[in-house]
Amino acid sequence: MTETPMRVRAPLRARAEIDLAALRANVHALRARAPRARLMAVVKADAYGHGMVPCARAAVLAGADWLGTATPQEALALRAAGLRTRLLCWLWTPGGPWREAIEADIDVSVSARWALDEVCAAARDCGRTARVQLKADTGLGRGGCQPADWPELVGAALAAEAEGLLRVTGLWSHYACADEPGHPSIAAQTARFDEAVAHAEKAGLRPEVRHIANSPAVLTLPESQYDLVRPGVALYGISPVPQLGSAADFGLRPVMTLSARLGLVKHVPAGHGVSYGHHYVTSAPTTLGLVPLGYADGIPRHASGKGPVLVGGAWRRVAGRVAMDQFVVDLGGDEPAAGAEAVLFGPGDRGEPTAEDWAVAADTIAYEIVTRIGPRVDRVYVNEEPADPGTDPDGPVGAAR
Ligand SMILES: *Cc1c(COP(=O)(O)O)cnc(C)c1O
């Protein structure tokens, strides 16, 4: 998938610049909002397209206590890269790989009896005590154990703890509508979570951490913080609740800047169709710029005719359809040179659009815009280390890990 082995030293066609200082600052901002809770940096899906290992390292350097992934392959890749931080992995299917996870000191989430049984078998096989977090479905209706099945799951976990096969390190759940503060499901889910925790603790479980808060909950629901919070998208400087506030309003800074170099600039006459289907036709003689990114790179085809791009100090719109590898912008007669920079999105303070602007153009959420940026786009990491650890205003947090 990756072009790395073939990489030649030429200027990049396109790049996703990843500002790790912004990521570290976002960790600090989120910690300040949940000062009594531990922080799990969610780095699933290649850190929402930002690059899992560099982002995980930066988050730990900034003081993240835990890392979170969806798949076991992601969790094992973090261990293979040398990250020793506590790590929860929650998206399992029969067959695991449970044993590899247990041997790599990964905390595994269990929502059902079949999973608990497979964890116990793997722990027996390798002679280790598994670390298990039981997940309750408090109303999301996705992962997690239904309230009716919870007592049985808790009972089976207690029996396995007594045998030394596992230790229940956490009880947890996930909100459906945390991005809509005041939605009645939020209070209902919190109440059901309290009931699930109370039942498990009364039965004898002694979890280290109880947690339910994702990014929108960290930013808008202080009562949801419990022992640990699990922000994902906010770490990357994207507001999970754009209707309530921008990233800057929440003290967050976007981490990814996506740009490309124009592959061609040319004059065309009036009445010229542009791109597949000719959904755009020039209304006057003009110049067109070719942006060498397309839906294979994660540029949404649904943003055809709408996606904004900063070229030569002005916003241009995608003219016609986004194709697999390229799209066109109408430069209105301007003549930037081939190779000129086209910025699709970034923090916004150089006048460029943001990932949220692309989300609006494509009728989706900014989570999807950054996460889908594909492997053909080089990630270029900047500000990898604090400029001077001695004078870093955040101090040497995490430096000893
Ligand atoms: C993705 C995910 C998160 C992080 O969600 P954000 O909205 O990006 O903060 C937290 N917990 C679970 C279970 C997730 O799947």
PDBQT file of the ligand as one rigid body, heavy atoms in Angstrom, charges set to zero:
ROOT
HETATM    1  C1  LIG A 501     -13.492   6.259  18.258  1.00  0.00    +0.000 C 
HETATM    2  C2  LIG A 501     -13.813   6.026  19.666  1.00  0.00    +0.000 A 
HETATM    3  C3  LIG A 501     -13.512   6.983  20.647  1.00  0.00    +0.000 A 
HETATM    4  C4  LIG A 501     -13.052   8.379  20.309  1.00  0.00    +0.000 C 
HETATM    5  O1  LIG A 501     -14.149   9.086  19.782  1.00  0.00    +0.000 OA
HETATM    6  P1  LIG A 501     -14.025  10.644  19.401  1.00  0.00    +0.000 P 
HETATM    7  O2  LIG A 501     -15.407  11.068  19.141  1.00  0.00    +0.000 OA
HETATM    8  O3  LIG A 501     -13.149  10.682  18.192  1.00  0.00    +0.000 OA
HETATM    9  O4  LIG A 501     -13.407  11.291  20.568  1.00  0.00    +0.000 OA
HETATM   10  C5  LIG A 501     -13.704   6.658  21.968  1.00  0.00    +0.000 A 
HETATM   11  N1  LIG A 501     -14.185   5.438  22.315  1.00  0.00    +0.000 NA
HETATM   12  C6  LIG A 501     -14.510   4.510  21.394  1.00  0.00    +0.000 A 
HETATM   13  C7  LIG A 501     -15.065   3.197  21.834  1.00  0.00    +0.000 C 
HETATM   14  C8  LIG A 501     -14.355   4.763  20.051  1.00  0.00    +0.000 A 
HETATM   15  O5  LIG A 501     -14.694   3.834  19.147  1.00  0.00    +0.000 OA
ENDROOT
TORSDOF 0
